[in-house]
Amino acid sequence: MKSALRLFKLSKYLLLLNSFYFAANANADVTWEKISPNIQFLKQQHKLRFYDSNQVLIEGSKCALLVDTSGNFAAVEQLASDLKKHVTTPLCYLVATHFHDDHLLGMAVMQHFYPDAQLITHQQVKTDFALYQQAFNDKLEGFEKSIELSYQRLATLPENEQAQWRTKLERAKQRLFRWQKYQLNAPEISINTNKTLDLGNFEITLNAHQAHTNGDLTITTNSGSTLIGGDIVDWLPYPGHGELSSWRALLQQYINDSVLKTIIPGHGELTNKSQLQQSHAFLTAITEHVANNSGQTIEQLMLSFPDVAIKPYMQESLNAKSSNLFLQAGLIRAINAK
């Protein structure tokens, strides 16, 4: 299990490290899409759809609420600046849908720029919050070590290239110095059931689940027709930390909900119920495949996995690469849950 999760984190880290060093305009490719008069969907650029998260901005007449933050701190700084142009009411709440770093750790940046905004998490995330504060510090230490190594390797480059890379590294170092002043502060509000908030003539309901992780939050609003589902409703679900049985049951509930029309995922494009059925089929196939092949190794389980459950993800190279990685993590999770 550790090797699969390490590979998953490494692939995410490499992409985010590239953004950390070299993105000239960190949030340029995030698309703002108006879902309703009160809801804006901040869609992550397509090439990062499996590695970095979407955000959602909800605004009533008295308060605004931001759902999730990117794992790219430079992008979160840009978002903090952009919010001042888009939001006409105080940013009262920050909601982390779960503990994964591309949803939670960037909250440290938002807390710096919006110190009065209250962080909301699942109760389990609050219970384990010291782990995520350490993860924030570890991420900064990783960036610092990468900069140190890059300076050491600078001398191996051709002399005519060194000035360019030295300038980039100096910019990266200045960003790191700035980020080291931020702190990931513990949530002021934690949820273990359902909670309704009135943002001013606009109500939302926070719902607590154990599905994608052991501490997920979703938001329903517009009389139940709109769901902000985080990674629970991703077309390609990452099951490495999932509570697979309850997750499948929750997806089936959404599929059967005749009122639900708009589904906003933690990654990728807006999701529909047909795509939720595919997600449900993928998770079901993982669970059943492990149950029916108890003597097989992970490698054997990967090779014998039902083609019908993985084929929809094989149409693009990034989809295929990510789905194989997610499948491996899901099989390990299902084995450990037996």
C-alpha positions as a Python dict, from the first residue, in 0.01 Angstrom:
ca = {
    (1, 'M'): (0, 0, 0),
    (2, 'K'): (278, 241, 91),
    (3, 'S'): (441, 206, -252),
    (4, 'A'): (118, 285, -437),
    (5, 'L'): (44, 588, -223),
    (6, 'R'): (404, 703, -253),
    (7, 'L'): (381, 684, -633),
    (8, 'F'): (52, 874, -629),
    (9, 'K'): (197, 1149, -410),
    (10, 'L'): (517, 1164, -618),
    (11, 'S'): (330, 1215, -944),
    (12, 'K'): (125, 1493, -785),
    (13, 'Y'): (438, 1645, -628),
    (14, 'L'): (629, 1662, -955),
    (15, 'L'): (349, 1848, -1131),
    (16, 'L'): (303, 2089, -842),
    (17, 'L'): (677, 2144, -810),
    (18, 'N'): (684, 2244, -1177),
    (19, 'S'): (412, 2499, -1105),
    (20, 'F'): (599, 2613, -792),
    (21, 'Y'): (908, 2704, -990),
    (22, 'F'): (799, 2813, -1330),
    (23, 'A'): (433, 2928, -1351),
    (24, 'A'): (442, 3288, -1468),
    (25, 'N'): (74, 3343, -1397),
    (26, 'A'): (-23, 3073, -1150),
    (27, 'N'): (-399, 3095, -1187),
    (28, 'A'): (-426, 3200, -1553),
    (29, 'D'): (-584, 2877, -1671),
    (30, 'V'): (-843, 2836, -1396),
    (31, 'T'): (-1184, 2890, -1553),
    (32, 'W'): (-1457, 3077, -1367),
    (33, 'E'): (-1798, 2936, -1461),
    (34, 'K'): (-2121, 3080, -1323),
    (35, 'I'): (-2345, 2792, -1213),
    (36, 'S'): (-2620, 3011, -1065),
    (37, 'P'): (-2649, 3368, -934),
    (38, 'N'): (-2490, 3252, -607),
    (39, 'I'): (-2241, 2985, -721),
    (40, 'Q'): (-1924, 3004, -928),
    (41, 'F'): (-1725, 2696, -1031),
    (42, 'L'): (-1349, 2751, -1047),
    (43, 'K'): (-1237, 2471, -1276),
    (44, 'Q'): (-876, 2356, -1268),
    (45, 'Q'): (-691, 2348, -1600),
    (46, 'H'): (-749, 2028, -1794),
    (47, 'K'): (-394, 1892, -1779),
    (48, 'L'): (-406, 1900, -1397),
    (49, 'R'): (-752, 1744, -1368),
    (50, 'F'): (-632, 1444, -1165),
    (51, 'Y'): (-361, 1623, -969),
    (52, 'D'): (-503, 1952, -845),
    (53, 'S'): (-846, 2050, -727),
    (54, 'N'): (-1134, 2266, -838),
    (55, 'Q'): (-1276, 2535, -612),
    (56, 'V'): (-1630, 2663, -566),
    (57, 'L'): (-1730, 3011, -454),
    (58, 'I'): (-2073, 3056, -298),
    (59, 'E'): (-2201, 3402, -210),
    (60, 'G'): (-2514, 3520, -33),
    (61, 'S'): (-2617, 3874, 52),
    (62, 'K'): (-2419, 3872, 380),
    (63, 'C'): (-2137, 3617, 346),
    (64, 'A'): (-1927, 3427, 96),
    (65, 'L'): (-1789, 3075, 130),
    (66, 'L'): (-1499, 2911, -56),
    (67, 'V'): (-1486, 2535, -105),
    (68, 'D'): (-1133, 2385, -120),
    (69, 'T'): (-801, 2532, -230),
    (70, 'S'): (-539, 2427, -481),
    (71, 'G'): (-228, 2244, -371),
    (72, 'N'): (-26, 2507, -560),
    (73, 'F'): (34, 2786, -309),
    (74, 'A'): (115, 3040, -581),
    (75, 'A'): (-223, 2967, -738),
    (76, 'V'): (-394, 3013, -401),
    (77, 'E'): (-225, 3350, -358),
    (78, 'Q'): (-359, 3451, -698),
    (79, 'L'): (-704, 3328, -600),
    (80, 'A'): (-691, 3530, -277),
    (81, 'S'): (-624, 3838, -489),
    (82, 'D'): (-893, 3751, -745),
    (83, 'L'): (-1155, 3706, -475),
    (84, 'K'): (-1125, 4070, -384),
    (85, 'K'): (-1246, 4151, -738),
    (86, 'H'): (-1527, 3892, -745),
    (87, 'V'): (-1668, 3895, -391),
    (88, 'T'): (-1884, 4182, -270),
    (89, 'T'): (-1948, 4041, 79),
    (90, 'P'): (-1707, 3926, 353),
    (91, 'L'): (-1550, 3584, 303),
    (92, 'C'): (-1690, 3422, 616),
    (93, 'Y'): (-1615, 3055, 561),
    (94, 'L'): (-1353, 2823, 412),
    (95, 'V'): (-1460, 2461, 359),
    (96, 'A'): (-1212, 2177, 308),
    (97, 'T'): (-1403, 1880, 166),
    (98, 'H'): (-1138, 1637, 298),
    (99, 'F'): (-778, 1613, 416),
    (100, 'H'): (-587, 1556, 89),
    (101, 'D'): (-321, 1817, 35),
    (102, 'D'): (-469, 1953, -289),
    (103, 'H'): (-784, 2049, -98),
    (104, 'L'): (-665, 2139, 253),
    (105, 'L'): (-306, 2263, 270),
    (106, 'G'): (-365, 2576, 61),
    (107, 'M'): (-606, 2690, 331),
    (108, 'A'): (-299, 2824, 511),
    (109, 'V'): (-266, 3083, 233),
    (110, 'M'): (-634, 3178, 250),
    (111, 'Q'): (-619, 3203, 629),
    (112, 'H'): (-331, 3448, 592),
    (113, 'F'): (-519, 3677, 353),
    (114, 'Y'): (-864, 3626, 512),
    (115, 'P'): (-793, 3579, 884),
    (116, 'D'): (-1160, 3627, 981),
    (117, 'A'): (-1282, 3342, 759),
    (118, 'Q'): (-1371, 3034, 963),
    (119, 'L'): (-1233, 2702, 844),
    (120, 'I'): (-1488, 2419, 834),
    (121, 'T'): (-1389, 2051, 815),
    (122, 'H'): (-1529, 1711, 901),
    (123, 'Q'): (-1490, 1624, 1269),
    (124, 'Q'): (-1240, 1349, 1183),
    (125, 'V'): (-1019, 1599, 999),
    (126, 'K'): (-1022, 1825, 1305),
    (127, 'T'): (-932, 1530, 1529),
    (128, 'D'): (-630, 1450, 1312),
    (129, 'F'): (-541, 1810, 1232),
    (130, 'A'): (-192, 1799, 1382),
    (131, 'L'): (-103, 1551, 1105),
    (132, 'Y'): (-204, 1799, 836),
    (133, 'Q'): (-24, 2087, 1001),
    (134, 'Q'): (287, 1869, 990),
    (135, 'A'): (214, 1786, 625),
    (136, 'F'): (206, 2161, 550),
    (137, 'N'): (544, 2208, 717),
    (138, 'D'): (683, 1900, 539),
    (139, 'K'): (573, 2040, 204),
    (140, 'L'): (759, 2364, 267),
    (141, 'E'): (1066, 2168, 375),
    (142, 'G'): (1043, 1969, 53),
    (143, 'F'): (1037, 2287, -151),
    (144, 'E'): (1337, 2419, 42),
    (145, 'K'): (1539, 2104, -23),
    (146, 'S'): (1445, 2112, -391),
    (147, 'I'): (1573, 2468, -420),
    (148, 'E'): (1897, 2372, -246),
    (149, 'L'): (1948, 2079, -484),
    (150, 'S'): (1867, 2296, -783),
    (151, 'Y'): (2134, 2547, -682),
    (152, 'Q'): (2384, 2263, -653),
    (153, 'R'): (2294, 2137, -1001),
    (154, 'L'): (2306, 2486, -1147),
    (155, 'A'): (2683, 2462, -1180),
    (156, 'T'): (2646, 2162, -1413),
    (157, 'L'): (2446, 2362, -1670),
    (158, 'P'): (2611, 2537, -1966),
    (159, 'E'): (2723, 2883, -1861),
    (160, 'N'): (2487, 3056, -2105),
    (161, 'E'): (2187, 2890, -1934),
    (162, 'Q'): (2285, 2954, -1574),
    (163, 'A'): (2165, 3316, -1551),
    (164, 'Q'): (1815, 3226, -1666),
    (165, 'W'): (1779, 2942, -1418),
    (166, 'R'): (1937, 3141, -1137),
    (167, 'T'): (1669, 3408, -1184),
    (168, 'K'): (1394, 3145, -1167),
    (169, 'L'): (1542, 2994, -854),
    (170, 'E'): (1567, 3335, -689),
    (171, 'R'): (1197, 3390, -758),
    (172, 'A'): (1117, 3047, -616),
    (173, 'K'): (1320, 3125, -306),
    (174, 'Q'): (1133, 3452, -252),
    (175, 'R'): (801, 3268, -279),
    (176, 'L'): (920, 3012, -27),
    (177, 'F'): (1027, 3284, 219),
    (178, 'R'): (677, 3429, 189),
    (179, 'W'): (504, 3094, 238),
    (180, 'Q'): (710, 3013, 546),
    (181, 'K'): (523, 3296, 721),
    (182, 'Y'): (188, 3122, 667),
    (183, 'Q'): (34, 2879, 917),
    (184, 'L'): (-236, 2617, 874),
    (185, 'N'): (-468, 2699, 1163),
    (186, 'A'): (-709, 2444, 1309),
    (187, 'P'): (-1075, 2454, 1200),
    (188, 'E'): (-1316, 2667, 1400),
    (189, 'I'): (-1615, 2457, 1292),
    (190, 'S'): (-1624, 2078, 1256),
    (191, 'I'): (-1910, 1871, 1119),
    (192, 'N'): (-2009, 1514, 1206),
    (193, 'T'): (-2369, 1526, 1081),
    (194, 'N'): (-2553, 1787, 872),
    (195, 'K'): (-2538, 2162, 929),
    (196, 'T'): (-2723, 2444, 752),
    (197, 'L'): (-2565, 2786, 704),
    (198, 'D'): (-2746, 3100, 591),
    (199, 'L'): (-2512, 3316, 381),
    (200, 'G'): (-2778, 3585, 352),
    (201, 'N'): (-3093, 3494, 157),
    (202, 'F'): (-2912, 3180, 45),
    (203, 'E'): (-2888, 2862, 248),
    (204, 'I'): (-2647, 2573, 208),
    (205, 'T'): (-2633, 2241, 390),
    (206, 'L'): (-2302, 2082, 484),
    (207, 'N'): (-2320, 1702, 490),
    (208, 'A'): (-2070, 1472, 665),
    (209, 'H'): (-1972, 1139, 506),
    (210, 'Q'): (-1717, 860, 513),
    (211, 'A'): (-1665, 780, 147),
    (212, 'H'): (-1365, 911, -49),
    (213, 'T'): (-1191, 935, 291),
    (214, 'N'): (-1292, 882, 653),
    (215, 'G'): (-1388, 1249, 681),
    (216, 'D'): (-1564, 1404, 379),
    (217, 'L'): (-1790, 1706, 349),
    (218, 'T'): (-2033, 1781, 68),
    (219, 'I'): (-2263, 2079, 18),
    (220, 'T'): (-2618, 2073, -112),
    (221, 'T'): (-2816, 2382, -204),
    (222, 'N'): (-3079, 2520, -441),
    (223, 'S'): (-3344, 2297, -277),
    (224, 'G'): (-3125, 1991, -323),
    (225, 'S'): (-3076, 2036, -698),
    (226, 'T'): (-2707, 2133, -668),
    (227, 'L'): (-2438, 1915, -510),
    (228, 'I'): (-2081, 2023, -444),
    (229, 'G'): (-1945, 1675, -392),
    (230, 'G'): (-1567, 1706, -376),
    (231, 'D'): (-1376, 1396, -480),
    (232, 'I'): (-1672, 1172, -391),
    (233, 'V'): (-1828, 1256, -728),
    (234, 'D'): (-1517, 1257, -948),
    (235, 'W'): (-1560, 1072, -1278),
    (236, 'L'): (-1234, 888, -1207),
    (237, 'P'): (-1246, 822, -831),
    (238, 'Y'): (-928, 785, -627),
    (239, 'P'): (-1004, 496, -385),
    (240, 'G'): (-673, 473, -201),
    (241, 'H'): (-819, 609, 124),
    (242, 'G'): (-1183, 526, 52),
    (243, 'E'): (-1454, 370, 264),
    (244, 'L'): (-1563, 177, -43),
    (245, 'S'): (-1892, 28, 75),
    (246, 'S'): (-2041, 352, 207),
    (247, 'W'): (-1899, 542, -91),
    (248, 'R'): (-2077, 314, -337),
    (249, 'A'): (-2403, 348, -141),
    (250, 'L'): (-2373, 727, -144),
    (251, 'L'): (-2310, 736, -519),
    (252, 'Q'): (-2617, 519, -573),
    (253, 'Q'): (-2817, 762, -362),
    (254, 'Y'): (-2709, 1049, -585),
    (255, 'I'): (-2784, 852, -900),
    (256, 'N'): (-3137, 780, -774),
    (257, 'D'): (-3205, 1138, -658),
    (258, 'S'): (-3456, 1283, -904),
    (259, 'V'): (-3413, 1636, -765),
    (260, 'L'): (-3036, 1647, -814),
    (261, 'K'): (-2940, 1816, -1143),
    (262, 'T'): (-2601, 1990, -1105),
    (263, 'I'): (-2302, 1794, -972),
    (264, 'I'): (-1975, 1977, -909),
    (265, 'P'): (-1673, 1747, -856),
    (266, 'G'): (-1342, 1804, -683),
    (267, 'H'): (-1158, 1734, -1009),
    (268, 'G'): (-1240, 1777, -1376),
    (269, 'E'): (-1554, 1892, -1554),
    (270, 'L'): (-1906, 1910, -1416),
    (271, 'T'): (-2026, 1554, -1358),
    (272, 'N'): (-2354, 1395, -1466),
    (273, 'K'): (-2534, 1086, -1337),
    (274, 'S'): (-2409, 871, -1624),
    (275, 'Q'): (-2054, 948, -1514),
    (276, 'L'): (-2148, 873, -1153),
    (277, 'Q'): (-2267, 533, -1271),
    (278, 'Q'): (-1922, 478, -1423),
    (279, 'S'): (-1757, 580, -1096),
    (280, 'H'): (-1987, 344, -908),
    (281, 'A'): (-1906, 61, -1150),
    (282, 'F'): (-1531, 119, -1107),
    (283, 'L'): (-1551, 104, -726),
    (284, 'T'): (-1784, -196, -737),
    (285, 'A'): (-1551, -383, -972),
    (286, 'I'): (-1256, -318, -739),
    (287, 'T'): (-1445, -452, -437),
    (288, 'E'): (-1583, -758, -614),
    (289, 'H'): (-1257, -839, -793),
    (290, 'V'): (-1067, -853, -465),
    (291, 'A'): (-1342, -1057, -298),
    (292, 'N'): (-1352, -1310, -583),
    (293, 'N'): (-975, -1349, -628),
    (294, 'S'): (-835, -1370, -277),
    (295, 'G'): (-529, -1570, -381),
    (296, 'Q'): (-400, -1323, -639),
    (297, 'T'): (-119, -1074, -592),
    (298, 'I'): (-167, -705, -672),
    (299, 'E'): (7, -758, -1006),
    (300, 'Q'): (-225, -1047, -1090),
    (301, 'L'): (-530, -849, -981),
    (302, 'M'): (-423, -562, -1204),
    (303, 'L'): (-382, -791, -1505),
    (304, 'S'): (-710, -975, -1448),
    (305, 'F'): (-918, -667, -1364),
    (306, 'P'): (-1243, -660, -1571),
    (307, 'D'): (-1184, -472, -1894),
    (308, 'V'): (-1537, -331, -1895),
    (309, 'A'): (-1470, -136, -1573),
    (310, 'I'): (-1141, 21, -1685),
    (311, 'K'): (-1203, 68, -2058),
    (312, 'P'): (-1393, 400, -2028),
    (313, 'Y'): (-1078, 554, -1877),
    (314, 'M'): (-846, 441, -2156),
    (315, 'Q'): (-942, 698, -2419),
    (316, 'E'): (-665, 948, -2333),
    (317, 'S'): (-310, 886, -2215),
    (318, 'L'): (-346, 1086, -1889),
    (319, 'N'): (-677, 912, -1816),
    (320, 'A'): (-515, 573, -1874),
    (321, 'K'): (-208, 649, -1666),
    (322, 'S'): (-410, 789, -1377),
    (323, 'S'): (-672, 514, -1382),
    (324, 'N'): (-406, 242, -1359),
    (325, 'L'): (-246, 420, -1066),
    (326, 'F'): (-583, 471, -895),
    (327, 'L'): (-680, 110, -962),
    (328, 'Q'): (-368, -18, -791),
    (329, 'A'): (-434, 201, -486),
    (330, 'G'): (-798, 87, -478),
    (331, 'L'): (-711, -282, -495),
    (332, 'I'): (-469, -240, -206),
    (333, 'R'): (-733, -52, -10),
    (334, 'A'): (-993, -325, -74),
    (335, 'I'): (-748, -597, 35),
    (336, 'N'): (-668, -416, 358),
    (337, 'A'): (-1038, -361, 430),
    (338, 'K'): (-1118, -735, 417),
}
